[in-house]
Amino acid sequence: MFGIGQPQANEWVHRLTGVLNQALGQEQQLPERNPRKLKEVLAACPELEFVMDGTERPIARPQARVKRDKHY
């Protein structure tokens, strides 16, 4: 989309993360990492719309077929 490779994108993410966190922190728009506080966050900003982002994370599973079948 931007015509850059993954290594260059990774470099820019690391360069700009601090600036983004500072800007979002001043606007009190940093993401809430603790889902238990969701009601509190939503109540504090009723006029705003929120986006929930779910990140897929790899799960280590057994390589041996017998153990893998039992895991599922």
CORCOR-V286179 format. One line per field, one symbol per residue. phi: phi as a letter, one per 30 degrees, with the letter a starting at -180 (. if undefined). psi: psi as a letter, one per 40 degrees, with the letter a starting at -180 (. if undefined). burial: # if it has 24 or more other ideal C-beta (glycine too) atoms within 12 Angstrom, else .. Layout:
# CORCOR-V286179
phi = ???
psi = ???
burial = ???
This chain:
# CORCOR-V286179
phi = .cibddddddddeddceddddddddddhcddddcddceddddddbddccccccccdbdcdbdddeddddddd
psi = defiiddddddddddeddddddddddefeiihehededddddddgdeiiihhhhhhhihhiidhddddddd.
burial = ........................................................................
